[in-house]
Amino acid sequence: MAFLKSLLPRRFRSNETTIPVVQLQGVIMTGGSQFRPALNLATVSPLLTKAFADKKAPAVAISINSPGGSPVQSRLIFRRIRDLAQEKNKKVFVFVEDVAASGGYMIALAGDEIIADPTSIVGSIGVVSSSFGFTDLIKKIGVERRVYTAGKNKATLDPFKPENESDVAHLKSLQLEVHQIFIDMVKERRGTKLADDDDLFTGLFWSGLRGKELGLVDDLNDMRTFLKARYGEKTALRLITMPRGLFGRKIAGAAAGGISERVASAAATGVAEIVEERTMWGRYGL
């Protein structure tokens, strides 16, 4: 009976509220492919546009599971959600799955309310940059590094050269600027909900339970239970997916070229990048 009812046009389903659901999962970074999906404005924007286009929906639910990544892409996604929410006059509820940390939490700030599981990981309001140093390795294998630049600072933080104090100082100054932008966003969106805690902006992360005490989270619940309590037992959730073309292929975000080209492209990303991505999840025990 429920299946037959789902086939009916929405106008014939009396007293039912449908909430569009957008799932955001993965490391936040530019690029990505079918083999290594990534969260960025290009991949997320079509889903958000489709979700907010539902005129009868009073709200949009966003499920997020991300350890963070690019602060630029995080802020762009945040901004897109808020712009659509204001343009379409809809509430936004963000639901944290395993983790919404660093850039993941920055995106979560787009929610009018943030709901997490007590065991979710939230926070990590800070900025991190990481790299590798290959100076000893390059000596051992007998390779000479040759770099030619115009501009004395053009080759800063070269992983094949010894670390330079002035390069590190410059990087830290950039990190402090981005960190302050992040802090300002948290204060603007969470306001008086935030607890007076010295560790709030140090980069520490917490469980959803502790996050609620700190004011980073509004409620501890799951999506279905929360939305049914808010809009009634007849509330239905509608997962938003990418549009498909004539032969069933997903249109937006599809990688160009044949299968061999896509495999080669994925392989070309290198082991270091994959390790770095795995490290981001591992930082939160995942």
C-alpha positions as CSV (number, residue, x, y, z in Angstrom):
1,M,0.0,0.0,0.0
2,A,2.8,2.4,0.9
3,F,4.5,1.6,-2.5
4,L,1.3,2.4,-4.4
5,K,0.9,5.6,-2.5
6,S,4.4,6.7,-3.5
7,L,3.5,6.4,-7.1
8,L,0.7,9.0,-6.7
9,P,1.4,12.7,-7.6
10,R,2.2,14.6,-4.4
11,R,-0.9,16.7,-4.7
12,F,-3.0,13.6,-4.1
13,R,-1.2,12.6,-0.9
14,S,-3.1,14.5,1.8
15,N,-1.4,15.7,5.0
16,E,2.0,14.5,3.9
17,T,5.1,16.7,4.3
18,T,8.0,15.7,2.1
19,I,11.5,16.9,3.0
20,P,14.3,16.7,0.4
21,V,17.5,15.1,1.7
22,V,21.0,15.9,0.4
23,Q,23.9,13.6,1.4
24,L,27.4,15.2,1.6
25,Q,30.1,12.6,2.2
26,G,33.8,12.6,1.7
27,V,36.9,14.7,1.9
28,I,36.4,18.3,0.7
29,M,38.7,19.1,-2.2
30,T,38.7,20.2,-5.8
31,G,38.7,17.7,-8.6
32,G,37.6,14.1,-7.7
33,S,36.2,11.4,-10.0
34,Q,34.0,8.4,-10.1
35,F,36.8,6.5,-8.6
36,R,37.7,9.1,-5.9
37,P,34.6,11.2,-5.2
38,A,35.1,14.5,-3.5
39,L,33.0,17.2,-2.0
40,N,33.3,20.5,-3.7
41,L,30.9,23.2,-5.0
42,A,30.9,21.7,-8.6
43,T,29.7,18.3,-7.4
44,V,27.3,19.6,-4.7
45,S,25.6,22.6,-6.3
46,P,23.3,20.6,-8.7
47,L,22.0,18.5,-5.7
48,L,21.4,21.6,-3.6
49,T,19.6,23.4,-6.5
50,K,17.4,20.4,-7.0
51,A,16.6,20.1,-3.3
52,F,15.7,23.8,-2.7
53,A,13.6,23.8,-5.9
54,D,10.9,21.8,-4.1
55,K,8.3,24.6,-3.6
56,K,6.1,22.6,-1.2
57,A,8.9,21.5,1.1
58,P,9.2,23.6,4.2
59,A,12.8,22.6,4.8
60,V,15.8,20.9,3.3
61,A,17.7,18.2,5.3
62,I,21.5,17.8,4.7
63,S,23.3,14.8,6.0
64,I,27.1,15.4,6.3
65,N,29.9,13.0,6.9
66,S,33.3,14.6,6.3
67,P,36.6,15.0,8.1
68,G,37.2,18.3,6.3
69,G,39.6,19.5,3.6
70,S,39.7,22.6,1.5
71,P,38.6,25.7,3.4
72,V,37.8,27.4,0.2
73,Q,35.4,24.7,-1.0
74,S,34.0,24.3,2.5
75,R,33.1,28.0,2.6
76,L,31.7,28.0,-1.0
77,I,29.4,25.1,-0.1
78,F,28.3,26.8,3.1
79,R,27.6,30.0,1.2
80,R,25.6,28.2,-1.5
81,I,23.4,26.5,1.1
82,R,22.7,29.8,2.9
83,D,22.0,31.7,-0.4
84,L,19.5,29.1,-1.5
85,A,17.9,29.0,1.9
86,Q,17.3,32.7,1.9
87,E,16.3,32.8,-1.8
88,K,13.7,29.9,-1.4
89,N,12.8,30.9,2.2
90,K,13.4,27.4,3.6
91,K,14.8,26.1,6.9
92,V,18.0,24.0,6.8
93,F,18.6,21.1,9.1
94,V,22.1,19.6,9.1
95,F,22.5,16.0,10.4
96,V,25.9,14.8,11.4
97,E,26.7,11.2,10.7
98,D,30.1,9.9,11.8
99,V,32.0,13.2,11.6
100,A,31.6,16.8,10.7
101,A,35.0,18.2,11.6
102,S,37.1,21.1,10.4
103,G,35.7,21.9,6.9
104,G,32.9,19.5,7.5
105,Y,31.8,21.5,10.5
106,M,32.2,24.7,8.5
107,I,29.6,23.3,6.1
108,A,27.4,22.2,9.0
109,L,27.2,25.8,10.1
110,A,24.9,26.5,7.2
111,G,22.2,24.7,9.1
112,D,19.6,26.6,11.1
113,E,19.9,23.7,13.4
114,I,22.6,21.1,13.7
115,I,21.6,17.6,14.9
116,A,24.1,14.9,15.7
117,D,24.3,11.4,17.1
118,P,25.7,11.4,20.6
119,T,28.7,9.4,19.3
120,S,29.3,11.6,16.2
121,I,32.5,13.7,16.0
122,V,32.2,17.4,15.7
123,G,34.4,20.5,15.9
124,S,38.1,20.6,15.0
125,I,37.8,24.4,14.5
126,G,41.3,25.0,13.2
127,V,43.5,24.9,10.2
128,V,46.1,22.3,9.2
129,S,48.6,22.0,6.4
130,S,50.7,18.9,5.8
131,S,53.4,17.8,3.5
132,F,56.3,15.4,3.2
133,G,60.1,16.1,3.4
134,F,62.2,14.1,0.9
135,T,65.6,15.7,1.5
136,D,67.3,12.6,2.9
137,L,65.6,10.3,0.4
138,I,66.8,12.4,-2.6
139,K,70.4,12.2,-1.3
140,K,70.3,8.5,-0.8
141,I,69.1,7.7,-4.3
142,G,71.6,10.2,-5.9
143,V,69.2,12.6,-7.4
144,E,70.0,16.3,-7.8
145,R,67.1,18.7,-7.4
146,R,67.1,21.6,-9.9
147,V,64.6,24.4,-9.6
148,Y,64.7,27.7,-11.6
149,T,62.5,30.6,-10.5
150,A,61.9,34.3,-11.1
151,G,61.1,35.7,-7.7
152,K,63.0,34.6,-4.6
153,N,59.9,33.2,-2.9
154,K,58.5,31.3,-5.8
155,A,59.7,27.8,-4.5
156,T,58.7,28.1,-0.9
157,L,58.1,24.9,1.1
158,D,59.7,22.7,-1.5
159,P,59.5,19.2,-0.1
160,F,62.9,18.3,-1.7
161,K,64.7,21.2,0.2
162,P,65.4,21.6,3.9
163,E,62.6,23.5,5.8
164,N,63.1,27.2,5.8
165,E,62.0,29.2,8.9
166,S,60.7,32.2,6.9
167,D,58.6,29.9,4.7
168,V,57.0,28.3,7.7
169,A,56.3,31.6,9.3
170,H,54.6,32.8,6.2
171,L,52.5,29.7,6.0
172,K,51.5,30.1,9.7
173,S,50.4,33.7,9.1
174,L,48.1,32.5,6.3
175,Q,46.7,29.7,8.6
176,L,46.0,32.3,11.3
177,E,44.0,34.4,8.8
178,V,41.9,31.4,7.7
179,H,41.5,30.3,11.3
180,Q,40.1,33.7,12.2
181,I,37.6,33.5,9.3
182,F,36.5,30.1,10.6
183,I,36.1,31.4,14.1
184,D,34.1,34.4,13.0
185,M,31.8,32.1,11.0
186,V,31.2,29.9,14.1
187,K,30.4,32.9,16.3
188,E,28.1,34.5,13.7
189,R,26.1,31.3,13.1
190,R,26.1,29.8,16.7
191,G,26.0,33.1,18.6
192,T,24.9,32.9,22.2
193,K,24.6,29.1,22.0
194,L,28.3,28.8,22.3
195,A,29.7,27.8,25.7
196,D,32.5,29.9,27.3
197,D,35.3,27.3,26.9
198,D,38.9,28.1,26.2
199,D,39.4,25.0,24.0
200,L,36.5,25.8,21.7
201,F,38.7,27.2,18.9
202,T,41.9,25.3,19.5
203,G,41.3,22.6,16.9
204,L,40.0,20.0,19.4
205,F,37.1,17.8,18.4
206,W,34.4,16.2,20.6
207,S,31.6,13.7,20.6
208,G,28.1,14.9,19.6
209,L,27.2,14.7,23.3
210,R,29.9,17.1,24.3
211,G,29.3,19.2,21.2
212,K,25.8,19.9,22.4
213,E,27.1,21.0,25.8
214,L,29.5,23.4,24.0
215,G,26.8,24.8,21.8
216,L,28.2,23.3,18.6
217,V,25.2,21.1,18.2
218,D,21.5,21.9,18.8
219,D,20.0,18.4,19.3
220,L,21.0,14.7,19.6
221,N,18.8,12.7,17.3
222,D,18.6,10.9,14.0
223,M,17.1,12.5,10.8
224,R,13.9,10.5,10.6
225,T,12.9,10.8,14.2
226,F,13.8,14.5,14.4
227,L,11.8,15.5,11.2
228,K,8.8,13.4,12.1
229,A,8.7,15.1,15.6
230,R,9.0,18.5,13.9
231,Y,6.6,18.0,11.0
232,G,4.4,15.1,12.0
233,E,4.3,11.3,11.6
234,K,3.4,11.5,7.9
235,T,6.6,13.3,7.1
236,A,8.4,11.6,4.2
237,L,12.1,11.9,3.2
238,R,13.1,12.2,-0.4
239,L,16.7,11.6,-1.2
240,I,18.1,13.9,-3.9
241,T,20.3,12.2,-6.5
242,M,22.1,13.4,-9.6
243,P,20.0,13.6,-12.7
244,R,20.5,10.8,-15.2
245,G,20.8,11.0,-19.0
246,L,19.2,8.9,-21.7
247,F,21.2,5.8,-21.0
248,G,21.0,6.0,-17.2
249,R,24.4,7.7,-16.7
250,K,24.7,10.4,-14.1
251,I,25.1,13.7,-16.0
252,A,26.7,16.1,-13.5
253,G,30.1,15.3,-12.2
254,A,30.7,12.5,-14.6
255,A,34.3,12.0,-15.6
256,A,35.2,12.6,-19.2
257,G,36.9,10.0,-21.5
258,G,36.8,6.2,-21.6
259,I,37.2,3.8,-18.8
260,S,41.0,3.4,-19.5
261,E,41.5,7.1,-19.3
262,R,39.6,7.3,-16.0
263,V,41.6,4.5,-14.5
264,A,44.9,6.2,-15.7
265,S,43.7,9.5,-14.2
266,A,42.9,7.9,-10.9
267,A,46.3,6.1,-10.8
268,A,48.0,9.4,-11.6
269,T,46.8,11.0,-8.3
270,G,49.6,9.1,-6.6
271,V,50.0,7.2,-3.4
272,A,50.8,10.2,-1.3
273,E,47.4,11.9,-2.0
274,I,45.6,8.7,-1.1
275,V,47.6,8.4,2.2
276,E,46.8,12.0,3.0
277,E,43.1,11.4,2.5
278,R,43.2,8.2,4.6
279,T,45.0,10.2,7.3
280,M,42.2,12.8,7.5
281,W,39.7,10.1,8.3
282,G,42.1,8.3,10.7
283,R,42.5,11.5,12.7
284,Y,39.0,10.9,14.0
285,G,39.3,7.2,14.5
286,L,37.5,6.3,11.3
